[in-house]
């Protein structure tokens, strides 16, 4: 990775941890060592390589406007079922109240530090915003984008190949 990024400055490659929470904590420590006065930090999944610039711009704008935790989201198109351990449907949440969460997620440095200080007691959390929720703090949302898909399955790869074939990224 260092060789690939050698021409870019400032770039620092930080080895990840055993899980997402530890990896983000290590990256945050490295960022604060290099830039001790930063106010905001964005946490982004490399698997979301096609995220248009409008998404991180919206996250930063919300932070500058006073939000302390911000996530990009999309409305749900599918019906979602809650299923019990036996495989039976236990309920159907109203999809109008549900959103698909994307990255980058944005935080004030203080909020992300506080959130990560509770990671061990919070249990299984799948994103940094979940740690903020565990604190009982609000998490604001901004519009996400369909191109910010997480490329993790063979179908995602097919979609990614189609996106690569498009000459102009979305505004």
N, C-alpha and C positions, 0 to 999 in steps of 0.2 A: 504494500500500500504506500509506503514511503516513496518508493521509486515512481509510482504512478502520479503522486501528488508533488513531486520534487519541484516543479516549476511554479507552484502556487504558494503564496505567502499571504497571510499567516496560516499555516496548517500544522497541526500537531496530531500525530496518530497516538491514540491511547488504547492500550490493551483492555479488552472487556473483562468483565467479571464472570462469576458462575451463573448469573441470571440477569435479567433486564435491570432490576433495581440496583444491583451492584455495579453494572456497567454504566448506568447513568450517574451514579454517585462518583465513580472514578473519573468520568468525563467532566462532571461539574467541578470536582476538585482541581483537575488540570486547567480548566478554563479560568477558574478564580485565581489560580497561581499565576497564570499568564496575564490576565486582565482583572486585577483585584477590584476595580471600581465598577464593574458591569452591574447593571440594574436588572436586566431581563436575560432569560435563557430559553432557547427553543430546543425541544427534544424531538428528534425525527427518526423514523424507521428507514433504514437503507432500502428496505423492501418496497418502499413507496417512491421509487426513483422518478416517476413521471409527474410528481406533484407540481402543478403550475405555480409560478411566483405569486400569483394573486392570493394563494392560500397563506403562505407565511407572512405576506404583507398585511393581510387582514388580522392575523394573530398579533403581530407587533402593534398594529394600530389600536387594537382593543387593549393591549397592555399599556400603551401610552395614554389611553383614555381612562385608565384607572383600574382595569381588571387586574387581579392578582394570579388568576389561573384561567387559561383560555384553551378551548379545543375546537378544531374544525369538525363539523358534522354534516351528514347527509340524512334526509328522511328515509325511512324504511319503505321499500316497495313490496316486500313479502310479509305475509302473516307469520307471526312468531308464536310458537307454543312453548309453554313451560312444561317439562316432562319430569315425572318422578323417577326414583331409582328403579322401579319396575318397568319403565317404558311407557307408562300411561300418561295421557295428557292431564295435567293438573290445573291448567289455566291458559287463557289466551290474553296476553296484555294488549291494550289498545295501541296499534302501531302508530297512531297519530302522536302518541306520547314518546315514541322510541326514536332513536337516532343511531346511525352508524358513525363510529368515532374514527377519525383519521389523525394524522400527524402532519406538520409539527404541532406539538402541544407547547404552549408558552406559559411561562411563570415568572413572577418576580423571583430573584435569587433567594430572598428570605423565605418565601412560601415554599419553594422546592426543597430548600434545606430542612425546613420544619417537617415537610411531608416525608422526606427520606429518613428523618430521625425516628419515625414511627413504623418504618417498614417491617421490622421484625415482629412487632405485635399485631400488625394489620392483617397478617395471613396472606392468602393468595390474592394478589392484586395484579391485574393484567396491564395496567398503564399508570403513568405518573399522576394523572388526574384522579385515579382511584385512591391514591394515597392522600390527595388533597381532600377528597370527599370523606375519607376516614377521619380526618381532622374535624369534620363538620363545617368546613369552609366552602364558600360558593365556587363553582366552576362555570364560567361564562362560555358561550358558544359563538362561533362565526360560521358562515357557510363553507362547507368543504367543496370538493370538486371530484367528479367521476374519474378523472385521470389520476387521482391520488390513490388508486387501488393498491392493495398490498399484493405483491407478486409472490405467491407461495405455492400455488398448485399448477398442474399442467394447463388447466383452463386459463388461469391468470397469465401464464406464459404466452398462450395464444393471443390473448387480448393485448399484452405488452408488445408482441411482434406487430400487431396491427397499428398500435399507437406509434411505434417506431417508423412505420411506413408513411405516416402523415407528415407532411413537410412543415406545416405551421403549427406550433403549439397553441393551445387556447389562451385567450387574453385573461 
